[in-house]
């Protein structure tokens, strides 16, 4: 009878008390019960373990479904940042490797929900999804859906995102942006969207930012299942501690690959049992990263994770390294569009002006170690500076 009362009381406390006090109150009750009934400690230990499991389950997984919004969601308050103009209620993503023809493909899914507090948070309703492009091939965006929820006369009114509101903007030669703005956004609105990106570019395993430079985030979660045949280096940034530390779990998954024989021949398929290691990172109550003086690159400080493909470990084949050597990496960066590639591109009229300037200056070079700085002002051309060094 005493044990039953103890179980009932513990579960009651677990249900009604705020999370911050559950563990402390249960411990206090546990110690008191042990003092009165020392001979029944094994039973209480079992009860105590059960309570911890229930509490861990309640905090370690966020049970959300797309479109499931209640009136109570609009009445919630958020202590993570009382001055925030918007709050990310949750941002949950996952990447799985699936069999596609003769190799793998990446399937990335994301589900995000944001509460707009005031007009300064309207920018949170603008989204740009990056899609990798290589020639005629590109990552495929699918299953995009979005909605804005408003509370009117104590009822939730939904405004759906229309397909015509999504447009493509070319960002670089290798990336395009799928942009959209959530409709009917007001102060107090809740916006929600989800989408899937399917990619054949295994080197472009989707990164994840657990922290924002604009708004606080109540729950940020990213899960990745990586096959043993492909190896990645994890690149972490930021200073925040995880709410749930990553504990990799490896299981075998049966994957069926299809192979085209070519020349109009039949397609064959082969199945393999592939070890998949699943990683899961969870951050909770993440404050926005405020920019401070002399901070040049916020991206270097945001809590995030990125991936670099490092090797292929296909069974019965030699390991194929992918990570470059330093000289090779230098060569790749010098060709990259966002790095040294611009140095080898034509400067159009500026290159002609510099050639003319050099021809004029050549006769004046008399000293072998002369360093000449010349400014030439032309109209309508801008100021051109030529720095010419000889003998060095």
N, C-alpha and C positions, 0 to 999 in steps of 0.2 A: 504494500500500500504506500509506504514511504517512497519507494523507488518510482512508482507510477506518478506520484505527486511531483517528484523531482523532474521527471521527463516532461510533464505537462507544463510546469513552471518555466523550464528552460526554453521550450518551443514557444511559449507565449512571449517571453522576453525577446526571443529571436524575431518574432513577427512584428511586434509593435514598437520596438525601440529603434532610434536612428542607428545607422551602421557604425558610427564612431563610438557608440557606447556598448555595443553588443558584447564584444569580447571581454571588456572589463567587468560587466555585470555578471556574465556567465562564470567568469573566473571567481568572482566574489562568492557567488552562490555555491560553486563547486567546493571551495575551501571550507565554507560553513558546513556543508553537508558531510564532508569528510571528517570534520571534527566531531560531529554528533554520531556518525555511523562509520567508524574507521574500518569495521569488518566488511563493509559493502563497497569498498573502493573499486574492485574489478567491474562491478555493474556501472558505477558512476563513470569510470574511465570509458566504457563503451558508449554511454550516453554523451559524454563530453566529446568524444571523437565524432559521433554522429552529428552533433551540433556544429563542429568545425567544418565538416564536409558540407553541410547544408549552407553554412555561411559562405564558404569558398565558392560553391556553385552559384550562389546568388550574385556574387561580385565578379566572378571571372568570366562570365558570358553575358553579353547584352542581347536580350531576346527582342528583336524588332522586326517588323514586317512592313513592306512598302505599302503606303496608303492607309495604314492603321493609325489614325490621329483622333484623339479624344478632346473634349472640352478642357479637361484637366491639363493637357499639354500646354495650353495657352496661359494657364494660371500659375505655372511653375516659376520660381525665382532661382537665380543662379549666383552663387557666392564666389565663384572662381574669379570673377572680375565685375564688380558692381558698376563700373563705369563703361563697360563695353557697349558698343553700338550694335553688335550682333554676336551671337554665340553659336558655335558649331556643336549641335547636340550629339552628333556622332558622325564618324567618317570611317567606314569599314571597307576594306579591300582584300582581294585574294588573287593569287595567280596559280594556275594549274598547268601542268604539261600534259597535253593530250596527243594521242597518235594521229598523224595526218599523212596519208600516203606512206612514203618510205621513211619518214622522220617525225620529229616532234613539232608541235606548234604551241605557242603560249596563249592562254585564255585568261585575260585579266578582267575582274569584275569589281565594280565600285558602287557603294550605296552611301549617300550623304544627305544629312538633314541639318538645316540651319534655322535658327530663330532670329528674325529681324527685330531689334529692340527699338531703334529710332531711325530717322532719315539718314543719319550718318552711316548706317549699315546697309544702305541700298546696294552698294557695290558688291555685296556678298551674293546678290542675285545674278551677277554676271559670271559666266563660266567659259573657259577656253580649254578644250581637251586636245592635247598634243598627239599627233599621229605621225609615225615615222614613214618616210617615203624614200624609195630607192628606184629611180628610173620609172618604169611603168608599174612597179609593184608598190604596195603600201599596206600598212596595217588597216584592219577593217573594223569600223565602229558599228555596233549593232545594239539592238534592244534598248535604245535610248528612250527613256521616259522621264517626265518631270511634272511636278504639280506645285501649285501655291495654295496654301490653306489659310483661310481667314475666318474669324469668329464673328458671325452676324446673328443678332437676336438669340444668342446662346446656342447657335448651331454652327457646325463646321461647314463652310462653303469652299468647294474645290474648283480651281481653275487649272485646266490641263495645259501643258506645254505642247504647242502644235509643231508638226514637222517642218512647216514652212518658216518657222522662226529660227531654224538651225542653218547656218551658212559656213562655208569653208574659206579660210584666209591663209594664203601662202605665207609662211613665216620665214623659212630658209629653204635652201635646195633640198634639205633632208627632212624637213618637218613642215607639216601644215597644221592649222588649228581649226577645230570644229567649235564654233562659237554660238552661244545662245544666251538670252536674258529671260529669266523667269517672269511670267506675266502677273499682272494685278498685284504687285508687291506694295504693301503698306506697312506702317508701323505696327508691329505685333504679328506680322505674317510669319508663317512657318513654310519654308521651301524645302523641297525634296526632289532628288533626282538619282537615277541609277543608269548604268550603261555597261557594255561589254566591249573589250578590244581584243580581237584575235590577230595574232602576229606570227609570221614565219621567221622573224628575225630574232633568233635565240639570244644574241648578244644584247638585245634591248629588253631585258627583263625589267619590268616596270619598277621604278623607284617609289619611295613613299615618304611623305613628310608628315610626321606626327604632330608637328607644331606649326603654327601660322604666325606670320609677322603682322597680321591684321586683327584676328579675333581669337578669343580663347576657345579651347576645344574640351568638351566634357569627356569624350571617349574617342580614341583613335586606335584602330586595330588593323594589322596587316598580317596575312597568312600566306605562306609560299610553300608549295610542295615541289621539291627538286629531285629529279631522278638521279640515280647513282652514276649514270652514263655521262652526265654533264656536271662540270665543276665550276663553281663561282666563288669569287672573293667578295666578302661582305664589307662594305665601306660605311662606317657609322659616323655620324656627326651629332653635335649637341651635348648638353650637360645634364639633361633631366634623367631621372631614374625611371625604369619601366614599372608600371603597375603590376604587370605579370611578367616575370623573367622568361625569356625564351627557353623552352625545354624541347629540343628536337626529338621527334618520334619517327622511327623508320618502320614502314610496313611494305609488303610486296603488293604490287598492283599489276593485273594482267592487261597488257596493251597489245592491240592488233594493228599491224602496219600493212598497208596495201602497196603492192609494187606493180607498176605497168611494165609489161614485157616489151612494149614498143612495136612499131610496124603493124599496129592494129591487132596485136595479140591480146590474149585474155589477161585479166588482172589477177594476180595471186596475192595471198595474204599469209602472214605469219604472226603468231602470237608469242609474246615473251612475258616472263614474270620479272618486272623491273622493281628494284627497291626504290621507294620514294621516301625521302626525308622531309617531314613537314615542320616548318618553323612558324612560330606565332609570336608577334610582339604586340603588347597592349600598353597604351599610355592613358592615364585618367587625370581629369582636371588640369589640363595643360594650359598654362597662361600664354597669352600672346607675347611674342618676343619684341620688346620695345627697342626701337633704334636709339642708340646712344651716340654721343659726339665721337667723331673720328672712326666710326664704324663704316667701312667702305663696302663690304659684301655681307649682307645679312644671311645669305645662303650658307656661309661657312659656319654659322652658329645655330641654325635651326636644327632641332632634333629630327633626324631623318636617317634613311638607309638607302644605299644604292648598291648595285651589283655589277661586277665585272667578270665576264666569262673568262675562265683561266685554262681549261683543259677539257678534252673529250676522253672518256674512259669506256670505250665500247668493248664488250666482252670479246676475248680471243683476238684482239687487235692491240697494237702498241699504243701507249698513251700519246695523244696528240696535244702538245702544249699550244695554247692560244695567246697567252700573255707575251707581249713582245719584249725584246731586249731594249736597253736604254737607247742604243743607236737607232733601232727600228722604230721605237716610240717617237724619237725626235723627228725622224723622217715622216712619220704619219702626221704628226702635229704640224709640220711645216707645209703639208698638203691640205690640212683641214681648213674648211671655209672660215670658221670662226677663230682660227689661230693664224698660222703663217701663210695660208693660201692666198690671202689678199696681197702679200708682198710680191708674188709672182704674176699677178694680174696686171693688165694694162691700166695705166693712169690717164689714158686718153690725152687731152691737151697738155696736162702737166708734164708728161714725159717729154713732149716736144719742147716745152719751155726750158726744161732742165738741159736738154741736149744743146739748145741754142746758148744757154748760159755757159756751159762747159767750153764750147768753142771760143767764146769771148775771153774766158779766163785762162785758157791754156797758155797763151803767150806771156802772161804775167807771172807764171810759176818759175821762179829763178832759184829759190832755195829748196834743197832736197827735202827738208822737213817742214816746209811751210804749211800752215793751216789757215785756210781762207774761208771767211764767212761773208757771203754776199747776199743782199736783199734786193730783189728786183720787183718794182711795182709797175704793173701794167693795167690798162683798162680795156675790157671789163674783168680781166683775170684778177684773182686775189694775189696777195703777197706770196711770193715764192722764195723760199730760203734754200740755198745750196751749201752744204757743208762738204768740203772737199779736203781730203787729207792725203799727202804724199809721203812716201818713205816710211810708212808704218804698216 
